[in-house]
């Protein structure tokens, strides 16, 4: 198929989200079909007028949603026929042990971060946590932006803990955690549950209640464990 017919140069974006949305539009329109191989990273970068790094990030997001499959050495293939639920279940089975380790790390690090944030956060940092929640709520129907602002919320809490080691520990998980967020937020009702949990965490930090902040974060992460079908002690 003609590359330029799929991705004309007038389609311009400077963020990976725009690339994802355009490729998904082509899938929904039937222009891209299950099993089709996407153009190379270099070709896509030229078509969209963005960096190769942005294209790689967009392809990772497509893979996280189950509508793309990255085969190293071969390229990225469309997986349009896979249903969201089947793709979610398959991904969980394939990533079972990595997901368990991710959940264990988050429970240890982010619960502690929430407790410390309730004690150490500056007024500006508390406002930043609230802003991330407000942006996530406003973007509730846009999966890409939900993931962005969910990430900002948790990063803002960790930053407000004023503990660089906690920050560095979570930085190791960014790519995999982003994939998990795309998967979880695709589940019916999950975004609403996350918003409610974030509101509880924020309220506890605002009240300067470390025990309640830690409890609210722990319960939120336990909910994520259930979504990922992980059982921790």
C-alpha atoms as one frame of an Amber mdcrd trajectory, in Angstrom:
protein
   0.000   0.000   0.000   1.115   3.552  -0.601   2.678   5.135   2.460   1.803
   8.650   1.386  -1.820   7.684   0.829  -2.061   6.639   4.451  -0.119   9.402
   6.110  -0.021  12.554   3.981   2.548  15.153   4.943  -0.127  17.696   5.803
  -0.946  15.591   8.862   1.263  17.337  11.389   1.666  16.903  15.114   4.371
  17.494  17.655   3.193  14.967  20.232   2.918  11.164  20.115  -0.783  11.378
  21.015  -1.531  12.925  17.634   0.275  10.110  15.847  -1.650   7.510  17.844
  -4.973   9.175  17.079  -4.259   9.334  13.338  -3.211   5.673  13.139  -6.288
   4.645  15.120  -8.436   6.715  12.783  -6.996   4.813   9.834  -7.756   1.514
  11.601 -11.328   2.578  12.375 -11.814   3.654   8.752 -10.571   0.299   7.506
  -7.623   1.815   5.654  -5.324  -0.096   7.972  -6.377  -3.699   8.548  -5.424
  -6.457  10.921  -2.006  -7.810  10.015  -0.872  -4.756   8.042   2.687  -3.702
   8.731   3.100  -0.021   9.464   5.809   1.959   7.670   9.202   2.152   9.320
   9.909   4.543  12.174  11.934   6.723   9.817   9.131   6.826   7.233   6.482
   7.655   9.823   8.669  10.378  11.300   8.983  11.922   7.832   5.256  11.607
   7.099   4.190  13.208  10.357   7.030  15.707  10.543   8.042  14.638  14.033
  11.066  13.036  15.652  11.751   9.316  15.563  11.560   9.312  19.360   7.961
  10.586  19.153   7.095   7.842  16.667   8.629   5.159  18.882   6.620   6.455
  21.846   3.437   6.406  19.748   4.080   2.825  18.632   4.610   1.771  22.240
   1.268   3.369  23.139  -0.456   1.470  20.321   1.089  -1.772  21.560  -0.051
  -0.983  25.108  -3.621  -0.632  23.838  -3.500  -3.968  22.072  -4.028  -2.510
  18.594  -0.392  -2.809  17.551   2.283  -5.469  17.928   5.962  -4.578  17.844
   8.026  -7.437  16.413  11.695  -6.664  16.842  13.524  -6.883  13.554  10.297
  -6.954  11.547   8.351  -3.826  12.429   4.983  -2.929  13.951   1.819  -4.739
  12.861  -1.820  -3.745  13.203  -3.888  -5.923  15.507  -7.292  -4.426  14.763
  -9.236  -7.666  15.107  -8.261  -8.291  18.711 -10.968  -7.223  21.129 -10.010
  -4.934  23.982 -10.883  -7.490  26.655  -9.048 -10.370  24.940  -6.024  -8.179
  24.381  -6.085  -7.090  28.005  -6.269 -10.657  29.285  -3.500 -11.842  26.991
  -1.232  -8.980  28.025  -1.803  -9.688  31.721  -0.936 -13.359  31.252   2.223
 -12.500  29.347   3.337  -9.869  31.883   2.213 -11.609  35.070   5.534 -11.600
  36.922   6.600  -8.143  35.801   3.205  -6.774  36.847   3.506  -8.364  40.271
   6.891  -6.738  40.779   5.511  -3.401  39.580   2.614  -3.589  42.038   4.943
  -4.524  44.901   7.192  -1.558  44.129   4.301   0.891  43.812   2.779  -0.237
  47.095   6.067   0.295  48.910   7.114   3.546  47.243   3.889   5.415  46.568
   2.272   4.692  49.932   5.356   6.107  51.626   5.395   9.055  49.210   1.784
   9.930  50.036   2.535   9.829  53.747   5.536  12.116  53.333   3.674  14.468
  50.990   1.039  15.075  53.660   3.826  16.340  55.910   6.290  17.975  53.517
   4.287  19.294  50.539   4.389  23.029  49.923   1.179  24.894  49.030   2.359
  25.067  45.392   2.956  21.324  45.328  -0.506  20.640  46.729  -1.956  22.885
  44.038  -0.011  20.903  41.415  -1.535  17.657  42.686  -4.988  19.228  42.537
  -4.359  20.585  39.042  -3.393  17.125  37.784  -6.600  15.708  39.239  -8.684
  18.471  37.664  -7.059  17.946  34.255  -7.583  14.181  34.462 -11.247  14.705
  35.355 -11.732  17.134  32.452 -10.140  14.636  30.051 -12.127  11.623  31.275
 -13.254  10.719  27.740  -9.775  11.000  26.196  -7.658   7.958  27.032  -4.389
   9.573  25.995  -4.908  12.586  28.235  -6.228  10.463  31.114  -2.961   8.527
  31.086  -0.930  11.747  30.883  -2.666  13.378  33.843  -2.841  10.189  35.885
   0.939  10.024  35.519   1.259  13.705  36.467  -0.871  13.166  39.575   1.251
  10.334  40.906   4.488  12.107  39.980   3.293  15.232  41.769   2.644  13.222
  44.938   6.073  11.617  44.720   7.711  14.993  44.101   5.923  16.452  47.110
   7.479  13.747  49.290  10.833  15.518  48.863  12.575  12.147  48.748  14.861
  11.769  45.736  15.319   8.029  46.206  11.573   7.405  45.972  11.522   9.526
  42.824  14.426   7.590  41.304  12.861   4.231  42.152   9.645   5.075  40.302
  11.554   6.580  37.362  12.725   3.062  36.527   9.142   1.972  35.839   7.937
   4.815  33.579   7.574   2.923  30.288   6.016  -0.216  31.737   3.745   1.729
  34.078   2.496   3.791  31.131   1.551   0.578  29.324  -0.287  -0.637  32.415
  -2.180   2.648  32.708  -3.366   2.455  29.101  -4.638  -1.067  29.739  -6.335
  -0.311  33.050  -7.981   2.922  31.958  -9.538   1.065  29.023 -11.662  -0.954
  31.452 -15.282   0.186  31.943 -15.642   2.426  34.998 -11.942   2.374  35.851
 -11.323   6.056  35.134 -14.161   7.047  37.475 -12.752   4.822  40.217  -9.293
   6.307  39.782 -10.647   9.847  39.945 -12.488   9.111  43.187  -9.369   7.553
  44.695  -7.211  10.496  43.614  -9.678  12.887  45.253  -9.312  11.005  48.555
  -5.527  11.138  48.361  -5.549  14.859  47.597  -7.978  15.594  50.441  -5.768
  13.769  52.926  -2.659  15.637  51.774  -4.525  18.946  52.011  -5.563  18.083
  55.580  -1.948  17.215  56.410  -3.054  13.758  57.538  -0.197  11.324  56.749
  -1.980   8.204  57.988  -5.048   8.904  55.862  -2.938   9.839  52.832  -1.059
   6.554  53.084  -4.305   4.618  53.540  -5.970   6.298  50.558  -2.976   5.632
  48.335  -2.790   2.023  49.505  -6.455   1.443  48.708  -6.027   3.071  45.301
  -3.082   0.814  44.467  -4.971  -2.227  45.727  -7.656  -1.366  43.201  -5.022
  -1.297  40.467  -3.822  -4.710  41.625  -7.344  -6.065  41.228  -7.584  -4.611
  37.723  -4.298  -6.306  36.876  -5.385  -9.529  38.612  -2.431  -9.420  40.969
  -2.758 -10.692  44.541  -0.234  -9.345  47.008   0.079 -10.267  50.698
